Amino acid sequence: MKRALTGLILGIVWLTGSAQTGQPAPPRPAATSLTTPKSATQRVDARGFIHRWLVLEPVPVPGRLTQSAVEEALQSAPIPGSIEALPRDGEAVTLAGNALRWHALDTLNYNLNLYPFAWALSKPTSNVLFWVTTTVDSPRDLSGVRLAIGSNAASRWWLNGQLVVALNDDRQAVIDDGVSRRLTLRKGRNVIRAAIVNGGGATDFCARFLDESDRPIVDLTASLPGA
């Protein structure tokens, strides 16, 4: 048993490229549920879920999930510029002393799984803050709608610069777990920005809009800057 454990440890050391071997760590496979956008726009799915996002590499934070702790984490690593300002794919930023990049992603699922995204980049997956953003284009003005989200774990959500949803504490990403007050989606481009704070383990999120009757809105499209 001891010999097997020693072999396992040595194997892990080799895979991670330790100083003993001098070997660089092999690239980790990308998440199978995430792809690079291939088109200028992407329609929401039949249940209204948004599949296209810009995701910033994770920022290390204490990972506590109370309301005050989440607010402190956001204050320690704020996105520079206006809350409505949109970054671009590959754009580099420095937050809390960390050099990070934005990534344009399409998720094949209704939710976007942040854990394999970070793991594939050899970034931390526990005690982290993820900033995400996208734009949603509406064919007309829509009043009385709600932004409905789920997140693992705590999160904050802004629509066109206004904070509309806040979730705290350790939780699973349950569909429509957090629902905003009644809002207006303006005709044309609307900006969503969110911050997801995770303590440990799995982390993901999902988002969609519900109409006046709380039915999914399915004629929206998501796009990224320059699209």
N, C-alpha and C positions, 0 to 999 in steps of 0.2 A: 504494500500500500504506500509506504514511504517512497519507494523507488518510482512508482507511478506518479505520485504527486510531484516529485522532483522533475520528472520528464515533462509534465504538464506545465510547470512553471517555466522551464527552459524554452518550451515551445512558445509560450506567450511572450517571453522576452525577445525571442527571435522575430516574432510577428510584429512587434511594436518597435523594432529597430533600436535595441539598447546600445549603450556605449560599449558593452562587452563585445558585441559582434561588429559594430560599425556599419551594419546594414540599415538602409533607410526603410521606413515602414512602407509596405506595399499600399497602393491606393485602395481605399475601401469602396465597395460597390455602391452605386447610387440607389436611392430608394426606388423600388419598382412602381410605387404609386405616384411618383412625381416625374414630370417631363418638362422639357423646355418648350415654351409656346411656339407654335408653328404658323400661327395666323395673327392678323392684326387684332381681331376681336374674338370673343368666345361667349356664346349665349349661355345663360344660366340653364341648369338642367330642368327636368320635368317636375321636380319638387322645389324649384326656385333656388337651389344652392349655387353659390358662386365658386367657380373652380380656378380662377386665375388670380394670382397674387404676386406682389413683390415682397420678399422675405429677407430681413436683415439677419446676418449671422448672429448667434446668441451673445448677449452681454452677461458676464458673471455678476450675480447679485446674491445677497444673503439667502433668498429663497423662502423667506417667511411670507405668509399669505393672508395675514390680517389686513384690514383696510389701511391702517396706518403704515404697515410695513410695505404694502404694495405702493402706496403713495411715495414713500421714501425711495423705493427702487426706481420709480419713474423719474423722480427728481435727480437721482444720481446719474442717470444715463438718458437725458432728454434728446429727442431728435432735434438737430439744429434747424433753425428757420421756422417758417409758418407751419402750423399743424396741417394746412391744406397743401403745402408744397410737396411736389411729387418727385421722388428720386428716380433714377434710371437703372436699368439692369447693368450690373457690374460696377456701379458707382461706389467709390470708397469713402468711408467716413471714419472718424475716430470718436468713440464714445467711452467715457470713463477710462481713458488711457488705452483702449483696445482698438486696433485697426481692423475694420470690418468691411464687408461688401454686401451689396444688395443682389438678390437673385430672383429672376423672373421664373415663376413656376406655374404649371398647370397640374392640378391634382386629378387623378382618375377617379377618386372617391368623392363622396359628398363632403368629406372633411379633409383638411390638410394636416398630415402627420409630421410634426416638427422634430420628433425624436430621430427618425432615420435621416432627415435632412441634416441635422447637426452631426450625427454620428458619421455620415459619409464624408463630411468635411474635417473629421477629427477635431470637432469643436465640443465643448462641454454640453452635456445633456441634462445635468442636474443643477439646481440653484442658478437659474438663468432667466433672462428677459429677452423675449423676441418681439421686435417691432415688425408689423406687417401692414401693407397698404394695397389698395386697388382703386380703380375707378369703375363706376357703374353708370351706364348710359341708359336713360329712360326715353321712350319715344314721345312722352307727353308729361305734363305736370301731374303728379299723383299725390293727393292729399289723404290724410288719415291712415298712412301706412306705418308699419312698425319694422324696425330692424330686429331680427330674432337670431340669437347666437348661442353657441355652446363652446365651452373652453375647458381645457385641462392644463393649468388649474385656474388661477385668478386672471382676470382680464379687464381692460378698459377699452371702450369703443367710441370713436368720434365719427360723426357724419357731417361733412362740409364744415369742419372746424368746431362743432359742438359736441360735447360729451353726452352720449345718449344711453350707454349701458355700462354698468360696473358690477363685476362679480368678484367676490373675495373667497378666501378659504380653499382648502384642498377639495377638489371636485373632479368628476368625470365630465367629458365633453358630451353633454346630453343635448339633443336637438331642442332648440327653442328654450333652453334653460334660462337665458336672459333675454327679456323683451323690452324694447324701448317704449317710451310714450308715443302717442300719435305724432307722426312727422309728415313733412312734405318732401317728396322726391321731385326735384326740379327737372324740367325737360332738358335733355342733354346730359352733360357729365356731372356726376356726383362723386365726391371723394370719401372713401372709407379709410380710416386708419385705426389700428388696434395695437395694444401691447398685451402680450401673454406672459405671465410670470409663473414659473414652475419650480417646485421644490425638488422633486425627484421622480424617476420613473417615466411613464408614458406622458406625452404632451401633444395636444392637437387642438384644432378649433374648426368650427363650421359657421356659416352665416348665410342668411337669406332675408328677403323682405316679404312681409305679409300684407295683404290688402285690408280694406275697411272691414271685411268679413273674416279676417284672419286666415285667408286662403293664400297659398304661395303665389307670388307674382312671377310669371314665367316668360315675359317678353322683354327682359332686360339683357343687356350685354356688358361684359367686363372687358376692359382694355387697359393697356399700359401706356405711359408717356411715350410720345412719338408714333403711336399707332394711328 
